[in-house]
Amino acid sequence: MIIGDDIISISDARAHDIRSIIQANIAGKSCGIYSVCCTHPLILEAAVDQAIADGGLLLVEATANQVNQFGGYTGMTPADFRLFVESIASQRGLPLTRLALGGDHLGPVAWTAEPAAIALAKACDLVAAFAEAGFVKIHLDCSMPLQGDPDVLDDSIIAARAAELCARAELAAIAKFGSSSISYVIGTEVPPPGGASEQLAEVPATDVEAAHCTLVTHRQAFEAAGLNDAWRRVIGLVVQPGVEFDNASVIDYPAGNAAKLRDLAEGWREAIAFEAHSTDYQLPQALAALVENHFAILKVGPALTFALREALFALSHIEDELVESAQRSDLRAVCERRMRDVPGAWNKFYHGDETELRLLRRYSFSDRIRYYWPDPALDLAVERLIANIDAHAIPAGLLSQYLPVEFEAVRQGTLMPDARSLIRHKIRTALLPYAAACSPAVTIREDFQS
């Protein structure tokens, strides 16, 4: 683990690495960085393995709902989350100098039902906790109305609140480490976390004048708050490139619509690139086009948990063939039962008759099932599934039936056929297009080591 003065120098190096990537992208180099927005240990293990193979920097981010000063829905504070991710990185052999941690949607999102003064005070404590824990990238998100606010907030209000949060993060970092090297992301056009709940036909890209206004308004708010040095460390603006996914479909990136945004990034006086949210399930060529158009930060989350679910369900089908019924994990049935018993994470987002709801609970691209993996019953079922798979030699034909890409990797001798290796490999197939888009040295291949 990082202790003492080491966290200062390592944090500075990580922040410098991220800003160097942004500067190179704005200068015209085909490079970027993808952000893994997940907290599941198997996904983080797969991401660490991919970073080791890439030879680059791994950026892992947690949202304010997942991780906060009260524990979030993961039960972890920012300091807990740092230790959790660093432990996984160390165990799998990734140098901690190549691990950067970020906070996503940091603001009053978890306290929107409370009066503005109370919600913003909690949001200030939130960003301070992230700063004190050594996180090097913070997305300041004050786009949501709070109790007593109008339904739509003016850019100036959002910018002033973002500056207030930034000031608190800077003070916390300086008090803890003597200086601040935090890189910030701003932006008011923030898509719904986890994808849209309604069916979409198209998603318009952010208007270039609106993006320009957001930059100017935030710069003025930062300067008014005496945050000139922090403004120089603003590396990203969240805008909508025209991508999204809903429960059943993906809106692909219309690269031609981003020309004016590209010009804005190249003409802005500081090196500020765009951060693209909801890039999950985009085609490899779309991810590469996003990076080319200065969407240098690509966020991915549900696509990785979707791949995790695919791998687990595939293994549960294999288990059905190999294990007597009394000894099986019955993972798919346990998932269905727990989601029906505790519907709060999906019933606002899925609509239809019982057949449609059952399919959405299992196979929706928004992957609301990801909120249930920490459930003790599901956690026990997953561990039992893994133990059952590892207790049997999977016949080649059976592996090919349910995990054909992994079957080919096993045949080539680059993948062990144990359960966790198969799961990590499946996740990496979803992550690899991001690595290839962000680094010309990475090629999409199916025979990588795992």
Buried (B, 14 or more C-beta within 10 A) or exposed (E): EBEEEEBBEBBBBBBEBBBEBBBBBBEEEEBBBBBBBBBBBBBBBBBBBBBBBBEBBBBBBBBBBBBBBEEBBBEBBBBBBBBBBBEBBBEBEBEBBBBBBBBBBBBBBBBBEBEBEEBBBBBBBBBBBBBBBBBBBBBBBBBBBBEEBEEEBEBEBBBBBBBBBBBBBBBBBEEBBEEBBBBBBBBBBBBBBBBBBEEBEEBEBBBBEBBBBBBEBBBBBBEEBEBEEBBEBBBBBBBBBBBBBBBBBBBBBBBEBBEBBBEBBEEBEBBBBBBBBBBBBBEEEBBBBBBBBBBBBBBBBBBBBBBBBBBBBBBBBBBBEBBEEEEBBBBBEBBBEBBEEEBEBBBEBBEEEEEEBBBBBBBBBBBBBBBBBEBEEBEEBBEBBBEBBBEEEBEEEBBBBBBEBBBBBBEEEBBBBEBBBBBBBBBBBBBBBBBBBBBEEBEEEBEBBB
